[in-house]
Amino acid sequence: MRKSQEATAQSKARIVGAASRMVRERGIETTSVADVMGAAGMTNGGFYRHFRSKDEMIGMAIRAAFAELAERYDRRSEQNGAEAAVSAYVEEYLSEGHLDHPGLGCPMASAGAEAARSGLFSQEFAAGAEEMIKRLANGSHGGHALGRTTAIRCLAALVGAVVIARAAGRGPLRDEVLAACKPELFGPTGGDGD
């Protein structure tokens, strides 16, 4: 019995992982149950053994995407300190890799606007954003604590920069947006200390 429960949990995690990537690559509406199940190496028939609905799966996928970001940030913070974690987060967020591979990046930049229009996943996006704000707020830059206000400003600038850069496509504007945002994220004095 235990082995069956473990296999079921592993299958569900595989489905959620596939859905998490697809939501970030394709968006919420165009991520179908059939495509997710196929990407997870399963048939559609098994879907309802794991989820009550597509919306439940998508909600779990969004939470999983934010959890990936938080885990990566936490690992960097533990290994290299809070300031290094903030710098690495910003560099990665404003990288060509993040722009070109949304399925591995932040769900806010890839599906946030769509989620806002539908209103179905506001709780998942709010919780995920809050987790990243907390991490950034506890970080530092240039020897200054960032604080909540600076963390919110930083996250909003990161998401906005990626949305604009992706929408502009390859070319000079994309490069300018990324270059312009990096030095402006923390303001002239570093953090706000709140």
C-alpha positions in Angstrom: 0.0 0.0 0.0 2.8 2.4 0.9 4.5 1.9 -2.4 1.3 2.7 -4.2 0.9 5.9 -2.3 4.5 6.9 -3.0 4.0 6.1 -6.7 0.9 8.2 -6.8 2.7 11.1 -5.1 5.5 10.9 -7.6 3.1 10.8 -10.5 1.3 13.9 -9.1 4.6 15.7 -8.7 5.5 14.9 -12.3 2.2 16.3 -13.5 2.5 19.4 -11.4 6.1 19.9 -12.7 5.0 19.6 -16.3 2.1 22.0 -15.7 4.3 24.5 -14.0 6.6 24.6 -17.0 3.8 24.8 -19.5 1.9 27.6 -17.7 5.0 29.7 -17.8 5.8 28.8 -21.4 2.3 28.9 -22.9 0.1 30.7 -20.4 -2.8 29.4 -18.3 -5.6 29.2 -20.9 -3.5 27.4 -23.6 -2.1 24.8 -21.1 -4.4 21.8 -21.7 -4.8 18.8 -19.5 -3.9 16.6 -22.5 -0.7 18.4 -23.2 0.4 18.4 -19.5 -0.4 14.7 -19.1 1.5 13.9 -22.3 4.5 15.9 -21.1 4.4 14.0 -17.8 4.5 10.7 -19.8 0.9 9.8 -18.8 -2.5 9.4 -20.4 -5.4 11.7 -19.9 -7.4 9.0 -18.1 -5.2 9.3 -15.0 -5.8 13.0 -14.5 -8.8 12.8 -12.2 -7.0 10.4 -9.9 -4.8 13.3 -8.9 -6.9 16.5 -9.4 -10.5 17.6 -9.2 -10.2 20.0 -12.0 -7.8 21.8 -14.4 -8.0 24.8 -12.1 -6.7 22.8 -9.1 -3.8 21.6 -11.2 -3.0 25.1 -12.4 -3.1 26.5 -8.9 -0.7 23.8 -7.8 1.5 24.5 -10.8 1.7 28.2 -10.0 2.6 27.4 -6.4 5.3 25.0 -7.6 6.8 27.7 -9.9 7.1 30.1 -7.0 8.5 27.4 -4.8 11.3 26.8 -7.3 12.3 30.5 -7.3 12.2 30.6 -3.5 14.3 27.4 -3.1 16.9 28.7 -5.5 17.0 32.0 -3.7 17.3 30.3 -0.3 20.0 28.0 -1.5 22.1 31.0 -2.7 21.5 32.9 0.5 22.6 29.9 2.6 25.7 29.4 0.5 26.8 32.9 -0.2 24.9 35.3 2.0 21.9 37.6 1.6 23.6 40.2 -0.5 24.9 37.6 -3.0 21.5 36.0 -3.2 19.9 39.4 -4.1 22.5 40.1 -6.7 22.2 36.6 -8.2 18.4 36.8 -8.3 18.5 40.2 -10.1 21.1 39.0 -12.6 19.2 35.8 -13.3 15.9 37.6 -13.6 17.2 40.1 -16.1 19.2 37.5 -18.1 18.8 36.4 -21.7 18.2 32.9 -20.3 15.1 34.0 -18.4 13.8 35.9 -21.4 14.3 33.0 -23.7 13.2 30.2 -21.4 10.0 31.4 -19.5 9.2 27.8 -18.6 12.0 27.8 -16.1 11.5 31.4 -14.8 9.1 33.5 -12.9 5.3 33.0 -13.3 4.6 36.6 -12.6 6.5 37.7 -15.7 5.1 35.0 -17.9 1.5 34.5 -16.8 0.7 37.3 -14.3 -1.3 39.5 -16.7 -3.4 36.5 -17.8 -4.0 35.5 -14.2 -5.1 39.0 -13.4 -7.6 39.0 -16.3 -9.1 35.7 -15.1 -9.0 36.4 -11.4 -8.9 32.7 -10.7 -5.4 32.5 -9.3 -5.0 35.7 -7.4 -4.3 33.9 -4.1 -1.5 31.8 -5.6 0.1 34.9 -7.3 -0.2 37.0 -4.1 1.3 34.3 -1.9 4.2 33.7 -4.3 4.9 37.4 -4.7 4.8 37.8 -0.9 7.3 35.1 -0.5 9.8 36.7 -2.9 9.1 40.2 -1.3 10.0 38.8 2.1 13.2 37.2 0.8 14.3 40.4 -0.9 13.3 42.6 2.0 15.5 40.5 4.3 18.4 40.9 1.8 20.8 43.7 1.4 22.6 45.6 -1.4 25.7 47.8 -1.0 25.7 47.1 2.7 22.2 48.4 3.3 19.1 46.3 4.3 16.6 46.5 1.5 13.3 46.6 3.4 9.8 45.9 2.2 9.3 49.0 0.1 12.5 48.6 -1.8 11.8 44.9 -2.2 8.4 45.6 -3.7 9.8 48.2 -6.0 12.6 45.8 -7.1 10.2 42.9 -7.8 7.8 45.2 -9.8 10.7 46.5 -11.8 12.0 43.1 -12.5 8.7 41.7 -13.7 8.0 44.8 -15.7 11.4 44.8 -17.4 11.0 41.1 -18.4 7.4 41.7 -19.7 8.6 44.7 -21.8 11.8 43.0 -23.0 9.9 39.8 -24.1 7.2 41.8 -25.8 9.7 43.9 -27.7 11.4 40.8 -29.1 15.1 40.6 -30.0 16.7 43.9 -30.8 18.0 47.1 -29.3 15.0 47.9 -27.1 15.1 44.6 -25.4 18.8 45.1 -24.6 18.2 48.7 -23.5 15.4 47.7 -21.1 17.5 45.1 -19.4 20.5 47.4 -19.1 18.5 50.4 -17.8 16.8 48.4 -15.1 19.8 46.8 -13.4 21.3 49.8 -11.8 17.9 51.4 -10.9 16.4 48.6 -8.9 17.6 49.7 -5.4 17.6 53.5 -5.8 20.5 55.7 -5.1 21.1 54.8 -1.5 20.4 51.1 -1.5 17.6 50.0 0.8 14.8 51.8 2.6 15.4 50.2 5.9 11.8 49.6 6.7 
